[in-house]
Structure formats: C-alpha cells, structure tokens
Amino acid sequence: MALQAHLVELERKHKVLESELHDALVHLSTDDLRIVELKRRKLMVKDEIERLRQASDTLH
C-alpha cells in the first residue's frame, strides 16, 4: 500500500503544480523562468507517476 499512498501524494502534487502554473500564466507579470520551472516540475512529477504505475502493473 505504500506505493499507492506515494502515487496519491504525487497526484496531489501534480494538481497543485497545475494550479500554480495556471495562476502564473494568468498573471502576465510572472517571470518566464518561473513558468518554465513550474512546467519542468510538473512534468517530472507526471513522469514519476507514470513510472510508478508501470512498475505497479508489472507487479500484478
């Protein structure tokens, strides 16, 4: 179950980053580097989620 809890936490982080990114894009004064960083972090979390799901599928 630890894997499932980790997946849930990563999905929560992904949603938070998605919200932060949306807010940053709405505010035109947001630094481009901030937007790039948010996109990078969001992608890293998404990749980790997919990696863990694939690992979980191979265990079942």
C-alpha distance matrix in Angstrom:
0.0 3.8 5.3 5.1 6.3 8.6 9.9 10.7 12.5 14.3 15.4 16.7 18.6 20.0 21.4 22.9 24.5 25.8 27.4 28.9 30.2 31.8 33.4 34.7 36.2 37.9 39.6 42.2 42.6 39.2 39.6 38.9 37.0 34.6 34.0 33.5 31.0 28.9 29.0 28.0 25.0 23.9 24.3 22.4 19.3 19.8 20.1 16.9 15.1 16.9 16.4 12.6 12.9 15.5 13.6 10.7 13.7 15.3 12.6 13.0
3.8 0.0 3.8 5.4 5.1 6.1 8.6 9.9 10.6 12.3 14.2 15.3 16.5 18.3 20.1 21.2 22.5 24.3 25.9 27.0 28.4 30.3 31.7 32.8 34.5 36.3 37.8 40.2 40.4 36.9 37.1 36.5 34.4 32.0 31.7 31.1 28.4 26.6 26.9 25.6 22.5 21.8 22.3 20.0 17.1 18.2 18.4 14.9 13.7 16.0 15.1 11.4 12.8 15.4 13.2 11.2 14.8 16.1 13.7 15.0
5.3 3.8 0.0 3.8 5.5 5.1 6.2 8.7 9.9 10.5 12.3 14.3 15.3 16.3 18.5 20.0 20.9 22.4 24.4 25.6 26.6 28.5 30.3 31.2 32.6 34.6 36.3 38.5 39.0 35.4 35.5 34.5 32.5 30.4 29.7 28.9 26.5 24.7 24.5 23.2 20.4 19.5 19.5 17.4 14.6 15.2 15.1 11.8 10.4 12.4 11.5 7.7 9.0 11.6 9.7 7.9 11.5 13.0 11.3 12.7
5.1 5.4 3.8 0.0 3.8 5.4 5.0 6.2 8.7 9.8 10.5 12.4 14.3 15.2 16.7 18.5 19.9 20.9 22.8 24.4 25.5 27.0 28.9 30.2 31.4 33.2 35.0 37.5 38.2 34.8 35.2 34.4 32.7 30.3 29.4 28.9 26.7 24.5 24.3 23.6 20.7 19.2 19.6 18.1 14.8 15.0 15.7 12.8 10.4 12.5 12.8 9.1 9.1 12.4 11.5 8.9 11.8 14.3 12.7 13.1
6.3 5.1 5.5 3.8 0.0 3.8 5.4 5.1 6.2 8.7 9.9 10.6 12.4 14.2 15.5 16.7 18.5 20.0 21.3 22.7 24.3 25.9 27.3 28.6 30.3 31.9 33.5 36.1 36.5 33.1 33.7 33.2 31.4 28.8 28.2 28.1 25.6 23.3 23.7 23.0 19.8 18.6 19.6 17.9 14.5 15.4 16.6 13.5 11.5 14.5 14.7 11.3 12.0 15.4 14.4 12.3 15.5 17.7 16.1 16.8
8.6 6.1 5.1 5.4 3.8 0.0 3.8 5.4 5.1 6.2 8.6 9.8 10.5 12.2 14.3 15.3 16.4 18.2 20.0 21.0 22.3 24.3 25.8 26.7 28.4 30.3 31.7 34.1 34.4 30.9 31.1 30.4 28.5 26.1 25.6 25.1 22.5 20.5 20.8 19.8 16.6 15.8 16.6 14.5 11.3 12.7 13.5 10.2 8.9 12.1 12.0 8.9 10.6 13.8 12.8 11.6 15.0 16.9 15.8 17.2
9.9 8.6 6.2 5.0 5.4 3.8 0.0 3.8 5.4 5.1 6.1 8.6 9.8 10.4 12.4 14.2 15.2 16.3 18.4 19.9 20.7 22.4 24.4 25.4 26.6 28.6 30.4 32.7 33.4 29.9 30.3 29.3 27.8 25.4 24.4 23.9 21.8 19.5 19.3 18.6 15.8 14.2 14.7 13.3 9.9 10.2 11.5 8.8 6.2 9.3 10.1 7.3 7.9 11.5 11.5 10.2 12.9 15.5 15.0 15.9
10.7 9.9 8.7 6.2 5.1 5.4 3.8 0.0 3.8 5.5 5.1 6.2 8.7 9.8 10.7 12.5 14.3 15.3 16.7 18.5 19.9 21.2 22.8 24.4 25.8 27.3 29.1 31.8 32.5 29.2 30.0 29.4 28.1 25.3 24.3 24.5 22.3 19.6 19.8 19.8 16.7 14.8 16.1 15.3 11.5 11.9 14.1 11.8 9.1 12.2 13.7 11.0 11.1 14.9 15.1 13.3 15.8 18.7 18.0 18.4
12.5 10.6 9.9 8.7 6.2 5.1 5.4 3.8 0.0 3.8 5.4 5.0 6.2 8.6 10.0 10.6 12.4 14.2 15.4 16.5 18.2 20.0 21.2 22.5 24.3 25.9 27.3 30.0 30.3 26.9 27.6 27.2 25.6 22.8 22.3 22.5 19.9 17.4 18.2 17.9 14.5 13.2 15.1 13.8 10.1 11.7 13.8 11.3 9.7 13.3 14.4 12.1 13.2 16.7 16.6 15.5 18.3 20.8 20.2 21.1
14.3 12.3 10.5 9.8 8.7 6.2 5.1 5.5 3.8 0.0 3.8 5.3 5.0 6.1 8.7 9.8 10.4 12.1 14.2 15.1 16.2 18.2 19.9 20.7 22.2 24.3 25.8 28.1 28.6 25.0 25.4 24.7 23.0 20.5 19.7 19.5 17.2 14.7 15.0 14.6 11.4 10.0 11.4 10.1 6.4 8.0 10.1 7.9 6.5 10.3 11.5 10.0 11.3 14.5 14.9 14.5 17.1 19.5 19.5 20.7
15.4 14.2 12.3 10.5 9.9 8.6 6.1 5.1 5.4 3.8 0.0 3.8 5.4 5.0 6.3 8.7 9.9 10.4 12.4 14.3 15.1 16.5 18.5 19.8 20.9 22.7 24.6 27.1 28.0 24.7 25.5 24.7 23.6 21.0 19.6 19.8 18.0 15.1 15.0 15.4 12.6 10.1 11.7 11.7 7.9 8.0 11.0 9.8 7.3 10.4 12.7 11.5 11.5 14.9 16.1 15.2 17.2 20.1 20.4 20.9
16.7 15.3 14.3 12.4 10.6 9.8 8.6 6.2 5.0 5.3 3.8 0.0 3.8 5.4 5.2 6.3 8.7 9.8 10.7 12.4 14.2 15.4 16.8 18.4 20.0 21.4 23.0 25.8 26.5 23.3 24.5 24.2 23.2 20.1 19.1 19.9 17.9 14.7 15.5 16.3 13.1 11.0 13.6 13.5 9.9 10.8 14.0 12.7 10.8 14.1 16.2 14.7 15.1 18.6 19.4 18.5 20.6 23.5 23.5 24.0
18.6 16.5 15.3 14.3 12.4 10.5 9.8 8.7 6.2 5.0 5.4 3.8 0.0 3.8 5.4 5.0 6.1 8.5 9.8 10.4 12.1 14.1 15.3 16.3 18.2 20.0 21.2 23.8 24.1 20.7 21.5 21.2 19.8 16.8 16.2 16.7 14.4 11.4 12.6 13.0 9.6 8.2 11.1 10.7 7.5 9.5 12.5 11.3 10.5 13.9 15.6 14.7 15.8 19.0 19.7 19.4 21.7 24.2 24.4 25.5
20.0 18.3 16.3 15.2 14.2 12.2 10.4 9.8 8.6 6.1 5.0 5.4 3.8 0.0 3.8 5.5 5.1 6.1 8.6 9.8 10.4 12.2 14.2 15.1 16.3 18.3 20.1 22.4 23.2 19.8 20.6 19.7 18.8 16.1 14.6 15.0 13.4 10.2 10.3 11.2 8.6 5.8 8.4 9.2 6.1 6.8 10.4 10.3 9.1 11.9 14.3 14.1 14.7 17.6 19.0 18.9 20.7 23.3 24.1 25.0
21.4 20.1 18.5 16.7 15.5 14.3 12.4 10.7 10.0 8.7 6.3 5.2 5.4 3.8 0.0 3.8 5.4 4.9 6.2 8.6 9.7 10.5 12.3 14.1 15.3 16.6 18.6 21.3 22.4 19.4 20.8 20.4 20.0 17.0 15.3 16.5 15.3 11.6 12.1 13.9 11.5 8.6 11.5 12.8 10.0 10.1 13.8 13.9 12.2 14.8 17.5 17.1 17.1 20.2 21.8 21.3 22.9 25.8 26.4 26.9
22.9 21.2 20.0 18.5 16.7 15.3 14.2 12.5 10.6 9.8 8.7 6.3 5.0 5.5 3.8 0.0 3.8 5.4 5.1 6.2 8.6 9.9 10.6 12.3 14.3 15.5 16.8 19.7 20.2 17.2 18.7 18.8 18.2 14.8 13.9 15.5 13.8 10.2 11.8 13.6 10.8 9.0 12.6 13.4 10.9 12.2 15.6 15.4 14.4 17.4 19.6 19.2 19.8 22.9 24.1 23.7 25.7 28.4 28.8 29.6
24.5 22.5 20.9 19.9 18.5 16.4 15.2 14.3 12.4 10.4 9.9 8.7 6.1 5.1 5.4 3.8 0.0 3.8 5.3 5.0 6.0 8.5 9.7 10.3 12.1 14.1 15.4 17.7 18.2 14.9 15.9 15.5 14.8 11.7 10.5 11.8 10.2 6.5 8.1 9.9 7.6 5.8 9.6 10.8 9.2 10.5 13.7 14.1 13.8 16.4 18.5 18.8 19.7 22.3 23.7 23.9 25.7 28.2 29.0 30.1
25.8 24.3 22.4 20.9 20.0 18.2 16.3 15.3 14.2 12.1 10.4 9.8 8.5 6.1 4.9 5.4 3.8 0.0 3.8 5.5 5.1 6.1 8.6 9.8 10.5 12.3 14.5 16.8 18.1 15.1 16.5 15.8 15.9 13.0 10.8 12.4 11.9 8.2 8.3 11.1 9.8 7.0 10.0 12.3 10.8 10.7 14.2 15.4 14.5 16.5 19.2 19.7 19.9 22.4 24.3 24.4 25.7 28.5 29.6 30.3
27.4 25.9 24.4 22.8 21.3 20.0 18.4 16.7 15.4 14.2 12.4 10.7 9.8 8.6 6.2 5.1 5.3 3.8 0.0 3.8 5.4 5.1 6.2 8.6 9.9 10.7 12.6 15.5 16.7 14.1 16.3 16.4 16.8 13.5 11.8 14.3 13.7 10.0 11.1 14.1 12.5 10.3 13.6 15.6 13.9 14.3 17.8 18.6 17.6 19.9 22.6 22.7 22.9 25.7 27.4 27.2 28.7 31.6 32.4 32.9
28.9 27.0 25.6 24.4 22.7 21.0 19.9 18.5 16.5 15.1 14.3 12.4 10.4 9.8 8.6 6.2 5.0 5.5 3.8 0.0 3.8 5.4 5.1 6.1 8.6 9.9 10.8 13.6 14.1 11.1 13.0 13.5 13.6 10.1 9.1 11.9 10.9 7.5 9.7 12.5 11.0 9.9 13.4 15.1 14.0 15.1 18.3 19.0 18.7 21.1 23.4 23.7 24.5 27.1 28.6 28.7 30.5 33.1 33.9 34.8
30.2 28.4 26.6 25.5 24.3 22.3 20.7 19.9 18.2 16.2 15.1 14.2 12.1 10.4 9.7 8.6 6.0 5.1 5.4 3.8 0.0 3.8 5.4 5.0 6.1 8.6 10.0 12.0 13.1 10.0 11.6 11.1 11.7 8.8 6.5 9.2 9.3 6.0 7.1 10.5 10.1 8.7 11.6 14.0 13.6 14.1 17.1 18.5 18.5 20.3 22.7 23.6 24.2 26.4 28.2 28.7 30.1 32.6 33.9 34.8
31.8 30.3 28.5 27.0 25.9 24.3 22.4 21.2 20.0 18.2 16.5 15.4 14.1 12.2 10.5 9.9 8.5 6.1 5.1 5.4 3.8 0.0 3.8 5.4 5.2 6.2 8.8 11.2 13.1 10.9 13.3 13.1 14.5 11.8 9.3 12.2 13.0 9.8 10.2 13.9 13.7 11.7 14.3 17.1 16.4 16.3 19.5 21.1 20.5 22.1 24.9 25.7 25.8 28.1 30.2 30.4 31.5 34.3 35.6 36.1
33.4 31.7 30.3 28.9 27.3 25.8 24.4 22.8 21.2 19.9 18.5 16.8 15.3 14.2 12.3 10.6 9.7 8.6 6.2 5.1 5.4 3.8 0.0 3.8 5.5 5.2 6.4 9.6 10.9 9.1 12.1 12.9 14.4 11.3 9.8 13.4 13.7 10.8 12.4 15.7 15.2 13.9 17.0 19.3 18.5 19.0 22.2 23.4 23.0 25.0 27.6 28.2 28.5 31.0 32.9 33.0 34.4 37.1 38.2 38.8
34.7 32.8 31.2 30.2 28.6 26.7 25.4 24.4 22.5 20.7 19.8 18.4 16.3 15.1 14.1 12.3 10.3 9.8 8.6 6.1 5.0 5.4 3.8 0.0 3.8 5.5 5.3 7.5 8.3 5.7 8.4 9.2 10.8 7.9 6.6 10.3 11.0 8.9 10.6 13.8 13.9 13.3 16.1 18.3 18.3 19.0 21.8 23.2 23.4 25.2 27.5 28.5 29.1 31.4 33.1 33.7 35.1 37.6 38.8 39.8
36.2 34.5 32.6 31.4 30.3 28.4 26.6 25.8 24.3 22.2 20.9 20.0 18.2 16.3 15.3 14.3 12.1 10.5 9.9 8.6 6.1 5.2 5.5 3.8 0.0 3.8 5.5 6.5 8.8 7.1 9.5 9.2 11.7 9.9 7.3 10.6 12.4 10.4 10.9 14.4 15.3 14.2 16.3 19.1 19.3 19.4 22.1 24.0 24.0 25.4 27.9 29.2 29.5 31.5 33.6 34.3 35.3 37.8 39.3 40.1
37.9 36.3 34.6 33.2 31.9 30.3 28.6 27.3 25.9 24.3 22.7 21.4 20.0 18.3 16.6 15.5 14.1 12.3 10.7 9.9 8.6 6.2 5.2 5.5 3.8 0.0 3.8 6.1 8.8 8.5 11.7 12.3 14.9 12.9 10.8 14.3 15.9 13.7 14.4 18.0 18.5 17.2 19.6 22.3 22.1 22.2 25.1 26.9 26.5 28.0 30.7 31.8 31.9 34.1 36.3 36.6 37.6 40.3 41.7 42.3
39.6 37.8 36.3 35.0 33.5 31.7 30.4 29.1 27.3 25.8 24.6 23.0 21.2 20.1 18.6 16.8 15.4 14.5 12.6 10.8 10.0 8.8 6.4 5.3 5.5 3.8 0.0 3.8 5.4 5.8 9.5 11.0 13.7 11.7 10.7 14.4 15.6 14.1 15.5 18.7 19.2 18.6 21.1 23.5 23.5 24.1 26.9 28.5 28.5 30.2 32.6 33.6 34.1 36.3 38.2 38.7 40.0 42.6 43.8 44.7
42.2 40.2 38.5 37.5 36.1 34.1 32.7 31.8 30.0 28.1 27.1 25.8 23.8 22.4 21.3 19.7 17.7 16.8 15.5 13.6 12.0 11.2 9.6 7.5 6.5 6.1 3.8 0.0 3.8 5.5 8.3 9.5 12.8 11.8 10.8 14.0 16.0 15.1 16.1 19.2 20.3 20.0 22.0 24.5 25.1 25.5 28.0 29.9 30.2 31.6 33.9 35.3 35.8 37.8 39.8 40.5 41.7 44.1 45.6 46.5
42.6 40.4 39.0 38.2 36.5 34.4 33.4 32.5 30.3 28.6 28.0 26.5 24.1 23.2 22.4 20.2 18.2 18.1 16.7 14.1 13.1 13.1 10.9 8.3 8.8 8.8 5.4 3.8 0.0 3.8 6.3 8.9 11.6 10.6 10.9 14.1 15.4 15.2 16.9 19.4 20.3 20.6 22.9 24.9 25.6 26.6 28.9 30.5 31.1 32.8 34.8 36.1 37.0 38.9 40.6 41.5 42.9 45.2 46.5 47.7
39.2 36.9 35.4 34.8 33.1 30.9 29.9 29.2 26.9 25.0 24.7 23.3 20.7 19.8 19.4 17.2 14.9 15.1 14.1 11.1 10.0 10.9 9.1 5.7 7.1 8.5 5.8 5.5 3.8 0.0 3.8 6.4 8.5 7.0 7.4 10.7 11.7 11.4 13.3 15.8 16.5 17.0 19.4 21.2 21.9 23.1 25.3 26.8 27.6 29.3 31.2 32.4 33.5 35.4 37.0 38.0 39.5 41.7 43.0 44.3
39.6 37.1 35.5 35.2 33.7 31.1 30.3 30.0 27.6 25.4 25.5 24.5 21.5 20.6 20.8 18.7 15.9 16.5 16.3 13.0 11.6 13.3 12.1 8.4 9.5 11.7 9.5 8.3 6.3 3.8 0.0 3.8 5.4 5.3 6.7 8.9 10.1 11.0 12.8 14.5 15.7 16.9 18.8 20.3 21.6 23.0 24.7 26.2 27.5 29.1 30.6 32.1 33.5 35.1 36.6 37.9 39.4 41.3 42.7 44.3
38.9 36.5 34.5 34.4 33.2 30.4 29.3 29.4 27.2 24.7 24.7 24.2 21.2 19.7 20.4 18.8 15.5 15.8 16.4 13.5 11.1 13.1 12.9 9.2 9.2 12.3 11.0 9.5 8.9 6.4 3.8 0.0 3.8 5.4 5.1 6.2 8.6 9.9 10.7 12.3 14.3 15.4 16.6 18.4 20.2 21.1 22.5 24.5 25.8 27.0 28.5 30.4 31.6 33.0 34.6 36.1 37.5 39.2 40.9 42.5
37.0 34.4 32.5 32.7 31.4 28.5 27.8 28.1 25.6 23.0 23.6 23.2 19.8 18.8 20.0 18.2 14.8 15.9 16.8 13.6 11.7 14.5 14.4 10.8 11.7 14.9 13.7 12.8 11.6 8.5 5.4 3.8 0.0 3.8 5.4 5.0 6.1 8.6 9.8 10.4 12.2 14.1 15.2 16.3 18.4 19.8 20.9 22.5 24.3 25.7 26.7 28.6 30.2 31.5 32.7 34.4 36.0 37.5 39.1 40.9
34.6 32.0 30.4 30.3 28.8 26.1 25.4 25.3 22.8 20.5 21.0 20.1 16.8 16.1 17.0 14.8 11.7 13.0 13.5 10.1 8.8 11.8 11.3 7.9 9.9 12.9 11.7 11.8 10.6 7.0 5.3 5.4 3.8 0.0 3.8 5.5 5.1 6.2 8.6 9.8 10.6 12.2 14.2 15.3 16.6 18.3 19.9 21.1 22.6 24.4 25.7 27.1 28.6 30.3 31.6 32.9 34.6 36.4 37.7 39.4
34.0 31.7 29.7 29.4 28.2 25.6 24.4 24.3 22.3 19.7 19.6 19.1 16.2 14.6 15.3 13.9 10.5 10.8 11.8 9.1 6.5 9.3 9.8 6.6 7.3 10.8 10.7 10.8 10.9 7.4 6.7 5.1 5.4 3.8 0.0 3.8 5.4 5.2 6.2 8.6 10.0 10.5 12.3 14.2 15.5 16.4 18.2 20.0 21.1 22.5 24.2 25.9 27.0 28.6 30.2 31.5 32.9 34.8 36.4 37.8
33.5 31.1 28.9 28.9 28.1 25.1 23.9 24.5 22.5 19.5 19.8 19.9 16.7 15.0 16.5 15.5 11.8 12.4 14.3 11.9 9.2 12.2 13.4 10.3 10.6 14.3 14.4 14.0 14.1 10.7 8.9 6.2 5.0 5.5 3.8 0.0 3.8 5.5 5.1 6.1 8.6 9.9 10.6 12.3 14.3 15.3 16.4 18.4 20.0 21.0 22.3 24.4 25.7 26.9 28.5 30.1 31.5 33.1 34.8 36.5
31.0 28.4 26.5 26.7 25.6 22.5 21.8 22.3 19.9 17.2 18.0 17.9 14.4 13.4 15.3 13.8 10.2 11.9 13.7 10.9 9.3 13.0 13.7 11.0 12.4 15.9 15.6 16.0 15.4 11.7 10.1 8.6 6.1 5.1 5.4 3.8 0.0 3.8 5.4 5.0 6.1 8.5 9.9 10.5 12.4 14.1 15.2 16.5 18.4 20.0 21.0 22.6 24.4 25.8 26.9 28.5 30.3 31.8 33.2 35.0
28.9 26.6 24.7 24.5 23.3 20.5 19.5 19.6 17.4 14.7 15.1 14.7 11.4 10.2 11.6 10.2 6.5 8.2 10.0 7.5 6.0 9.8 10.8 8.9 10.4 13.7 14.1 15.1 15.2 11.4 11.0 9.9 8.6 6.2 5.2 5.5 3.8 0.0 3.8 5.4 5.2 6.0 8.5 9.9 10.6 12.2 14.1 15.4 16.5 18.4 19.9 21.2 22.5 24.4 25.7 26.9 28.6 30.5 31.8 33.3
29.0 26.9 24.5 24.3 23.7 20.8 19.3 19.8 18.2 15.0 15.0 15.5 12.6 10.3 12.1 11.8 8.1 8.3 11.1 9.7 7.1 10.2 12.4 10.6 10.9 14.4 15.5 16.1 16.9 13.3 12.8 10.7 9.8 8.6 6.2 5.1 5.4 3.8 0.0 3.8 5.5 5.1 6.1 8.6 10.0 10.4 12.1 14.2 15.3 16.4 18.2 20.0 21.0 22.5 24.2 25.6 26.9 28.7 30.4 31.9
28.0 25.6 23.2 23.6 23.0 19.8 18.6 19.8 17.9 14.6 15.4 16.3 13.0 11.2 13.9 13.6 9.9 11.1 14.1 12.5 10.5 13.9 15.7 13.8 14.4 18.0 18.7 19.2 19.4 15.8 14.5 12.3 10.4 9.8 8.6 6.1 5.0 5.4 3.8 0.0 3.8 5.5 5.2 6.2 8.7 9.9 10.5 12.4 14.3 15.4 16.4 18.4 20.0 21.1 22.5 24.2 25.7 27.2 28.8 30.7
25.0 22.5 20.4 20.7 19.8 16.6 15.8 16.7 14.5 11.4 12.6 13.1 9.6 8.6 11.5 10.8 7.6 9.8 12.5 11.0 10.1 13.7 15.2 13.9 15.3 18.5 19.2 20.3 20.3 16.5 15.7 14.3 12.2 10.6 10.0 8.6 6.1 5.2 5.5 3.8 0.0 3.8 5.4 5.0 6.3 8.6 9.8 10.6 12.4 14.3 15.3 16.6 18.4 20.0 21.0 22.4 24.4 26.0 27.2 29.0
23.9 21.8 19.5 19.2 18.6 15.8 14.2 14.8 13.2 10.0 10.1 11.0 8.2 5.8 8.6 9.0 5.8 7.0 10.3 9.9 8.7 11.7 13.9 13.3 14.2 17.2 18.6 20.0 20.6 17.0 16.9 15.4 14.1 12.2 10.5 9.9 8.5 6.0 5.1 5.5 3.8 0.0 3.8 5.5 5.2 6.2 8.6 9.9 10.6 12.4 14.2 15.5 16.6 18.5 20.0 21.0 22.6 24.6 26.0 27.4
24.3 22.3 19.5 19.6 19.6 16.6 14.7 16.1 15.1 11.4 11.7 13.6 11.1 8.4 11.5 12.6 9.6 10.0 13.6 13.4 11.6 14.3 17.0 16.1 16.3 19.6 21.1 22.0 22.9 19.4 18.8 16.6 15.2 14.2 12.3 10.6 9.9 8.5 6.1 5.2 5.4 3.8 0.0 3.8 5.4 5.0 6.0 8.5 9.7 10.5 12.1 14.2 15.2 16.4 18.2 19.7 20.9 22.7 24.4 26.0
22.4 20.0 17.4 18.1 17.9 14.5 13.3 15.3 13.8 10.1 11.7 13.5 10.7 9.2 12.8 13.4 10.8 12.3 15.6 15.1 14.0 17.1 19.3 18.3 19.1 22.3 23.5 24.5 24.9 21.2 20.3 18.4 16.3 15.3 14.2 12.3 10.5 9.9 8.6 6.2 5.0 5.5 3.8 0.0 3.8 5.4 5.1 6.2 8.7 10.0 10.5 12.3 14.2 15.4 16.4 18.2 20.0 21.3 22.7 24.7
19.3 17.1 14.6 14.8 14.5 11.3 9.9 11.5 10.1 6.4 7.9 9.9 7.5 6.1 10.0 10.9 9.2 10.8 13.9 14.0 13.6 16.4 18.5 18.3 19.3 22.1 23.5 25.1 25.6 21.9 21.6 20.2 18.4 16.6 15.5 14.3 12.4 10.6 10.0 8.7 6.3 5.2 5.4 3.8 0.0 3.8 5.4 5.1 6.2 8.7 9.8 10.6 12.3 14.3 15.2 16.3 18.3 20.1 21.2 22.9
19.8 18.2 15.2 15.0 15.4 12.7 10.2 11.9 11.7 8.0 8.0 10.8 9.5 6.8 10.1 12.2 10.5 10.7 14.3 15.1 14.1 16.3 19.0 19.0 19.4 22.2 24.1 25.5 26.6 23.1 23.0 21.1 19.8 18.3 16.4 15.3 14.1 12.2 10.4 9.9 8.6 6.2 5.0 5.4 3.8 0.0 3.8 5.4 5.1 6.3 8.6 10.0 10.6 12.4 14.2 15.2 16.5 18.6 20.2 21.4
20.1 18.4 15.1 15.7 16.6 13.5 11.5 14.1 13.8 10.1 11.0 14.0 12.5 10.4 13.8 15.6 13.7 14.2 17.8 18.3 17.1 19.5 22.2 21.8 22.1 25.1 26.9 28.0 28.9 25.3 24.7 22.5 20.9 19.9 18.2 16.4 15.2 14.1 12.1 10.5 9.8 8.6 6.0 5.1 5.4 3.8 0.0 3.8 5.4 5.1 6.1 8.6 9.9 10.6 12.2 14.1 15.3 16.7 18.6 20.3
16.9 14.9 11.8 12.8 13.5 10.2 8.8 11.8 11.3 7.9 9.8 12.7 11.3 10.3 13.9 15.4 14.1 15.4 18.6 19.0 18.5 21.1 23.4 23.2 24.0 26.9 28.5 29.9 30.5 26.8 26.2 24.5 22.5 21.1 20.0 18.4 16.5 15.4 14.2 12.4 10.6 9.9 8.5 6.2 5.1 5.4 3.8 0.0 3.8 5.4 5.0 6.1 8.5 9.9 10.4 12.1 14.1 15.5 16.6 18.7
15.1 13.7 10.4 10.4 11.5 8.9 6.2 9.1 9.7 6.5 7.3 10.8 10.5 9.1 12.2 14.4 13.8 14.5 17.6 18.7 18.5 20.5 23.0 23.4 24.0 26.5 28.5 30.2 31.1 27.6 27.5 25.8 24.3 22.6 21.1 20.0 18.4 16.5 15.3 14.3 12.4 10.6 9.7 8.7 6.2 5.1 5.4 3.8 0.0 3.8 5.5 5.3 6.1 8.6 9.9 10.4 12.2 14.4 15.4 16.8
16.9 16.0 12.4 12.5 14.5 12.1 9.3 12.2 13.3 10.3 10.4 14.1 13.9 11.9 14.8 17.4 16.4 16.5 19.9 21.1 20.3 22.1 25.0 25.2 25.4 28.0 30.2 31.6 32.8 29.3 29.1 27.0 25.7 24.4 22.5 21.0 20.0 18.4 16.4 15.4 14.3 12.4 10.5 10.0 8.7 6.3 5.1 5.4 3.8 0.0 3.8 5.5 5.1 6.1 8.5 9.7 10.5 12.5 14.4 15.6
16.4 15.1 11.5 12.8 14.7 12.0 10.1 13.7 14.4 11.5 12.7 16.2 15.6 14.3 17.5 19.6 18.5 19.2 22.6 23.4 22.7 24.9 27.6 27.5 27.9 30.7 32.6 33.9 34.8 31.2 30.6 28.5 26.7 25.7 24.2 22.3 21.0 19.9 18.2 16.4 15.3 14.2 12.1 10.5 9.8 8.6 6.1 5.0 5.5 3.8 0.0 3.8 5.5 5.2 6.2 8.6 9.9 10.8 12.6 14.7
12.6 11.4 7.7 9.1 11.3 8.9 7.3 11.0 12.1 10.0 11.5 14.7 14.7 14.1 17.1 19.2 18.8 19.7 22.7 23.7 23.6 25.7 28.2 28.5 29.2 31.8 33.6 35.3 36.1 32.4 32.1 30.4 28.6 27.1 25.9 24.4 22.6 21.2 20.0 18.4 16.6 15.5 14.2 12.3 10.6 10.0 8.6 6.1 5.3 5.5 3.8 0.0 3.8 5.4 5.0 6.0 8.5 9.9 10.6 12.6
12.9 12.8 9.0 9.1 12.0 10.6 7.9 11.1 13.2 11.3 11.5 15.1 15.8 14.7 17.1 19.8 19.7 19.9 22.9 24.5 24.2 25.8 28.5 29.1 29.5 31.9 34.1 35.8 37.0 33.5 33.5 31.6 30.2 28.6 27.0 25.7 24.4 22.5 21.0 20.0 18.4 16.6 15.2 14.2 12.3 10.6 9.9 8.5 6.1 5.1 5.5 3.8 0.0 3.8 5.4 5.0 6.1 8.7 9.9 10.9
15.5 15.4 11.6 12.4 15.4 13.8 11.5 14.9 16.7 14.5 14.9 18.6 19.0 17.6 20.2 22.9 22.3 22.4 25.7 27.1 26.4 28.1 31.0 31.4 31.5 34.1 36.3 37.8 38.9 35.4 35.1 33.0 31.5 30.3 28.6 26.9 25.8 24.4 22.5 21.1 20.0 18.5 16.4 15.4 14.3 12.4 10.6 9.9 8.6 6.1 5.2 5.4 3.8 0.0 3.8 5.3 5.0 6.4 8.8 10.2
13.6 13.2 9.7 11.5 14.4 12.8 11.5 15.1 16.6 14.9 16.1 19.4 19.7 19.0 21.8 24.1 23.7 24.3 27.4 28.6 28.2 30.2 32.9 33.1 33.6 36.3 38.2 39.8 40.6 37.0 36.6 34.6 32.7 31.6 30.2 28.5 26.9 25.7 24.2 22.5 21.0 20.0 18.2 16.4 15.2 14.2 12.2 10.4 9.9 8.5 6.2 5.0 5.4 3.8 0.0 3.8 5.5 5.3 6.5 9.1
10.7 11.2 7.9 8.9 12.3 11.6 10.2 13.3 15.5 14.5 15.2 18.5 19.4 18.9 21.3 23.7 23.9 24.4 27.2 28.7 28.7 30.4 33.0 33.7 34.3 36.6 38.7 40.5 41.5 38.0 37.9 36.1 34.4 32.9 31.5 30.1 28.5 26.9 25.6 24.2 22.4 21.0 19.7 18.2 16.3 15.2 14.1 12.1 10.4 9.7 8.6 6.0 5.0 5.3 3.8 0.0 3.8 5.5 5.2 6.7
13.7 14.8 11.5 11.8 15.5 15.0 12.9 15.8 18.3 17.1 17.2 20.6 21.7 20.7 22.9 25.7 25.7 25.7 28.7 30.5 30.1 31.5 34.4 35.1 35.3 37.6 40.0 41.7 42.9 39.5 39.4 37.5 36.0 34.6 32.9 31.5 30.3 28.6 26.9 25.7 24.4 22.6 20.9 20.0 18.3 16.5 15.3 14.1 12.2 10.5 9.9 8.5 6.1 5.0 5.5 3.8 0.0 3.8 5.4 5.4
15.3 16.1 13.0 14.3 17.7 16.9 15.5 18.7 20.8 19.5 20.1 23.5 24.2 23.3 25.8 28.4 28.2 28.5 31.6 33.1 32.6 34.3 37.1 37.6 37.8 40.3 42.6 44.1 45.2 41.7 41.3 39.2 37.5 36.4 34.8 33.1 31.8 30.5 28.7 27.2 26.0 24.6 22.7 21.3 20.1 18.6 16.7 15.5 14.4 12.5 10.8 9.9 8.7 6.4 5.3 5.5 3.8 0.0 3.8 5.5
12.6 13.7 11.3 12.7 16.1 15.8 15.0 18.0 20.2 19.5 20.4 23.5 24.4 24.1 26.4 28.8 29.0 29.6 32.4 33.9 33.9 35.6 38.2 38.8 39.3 41.7 43.8 45.6 46.5 43.0 42.7 40.9 39.1 37.7 36.4 34.8 33.2 31.8 30.4 28.8 27.2 26.0 24.4 22.7 21.2 20.2 18.6 16.6 15.4 14.4 12.6 10.6 9.9 8.8 6.5 5.2 5.4 3.8 0.0 3.8
13.0 15.0 12.7 13.1 16.8 17.2 15.9 18.4 21.1 20.7 20.9 24.0 25.5 25.0 26.9 29.6 30.1 30.3 32.9 34.8 34.8 36.1 38.8 39.8 40.1 42.3 44.7 46.5 47.7 44.3 44.3 42.5 40.9 39.4 37.8 36.5 35.0 33.3 31.9 30.7 29.0 27.4 26.0 24.7 22.9 21.4 20.3 18.7 16.8 15.6 14.7 12.6 10.9 10.2 9.1 6.7 5.4 5.5 3.8 0.0
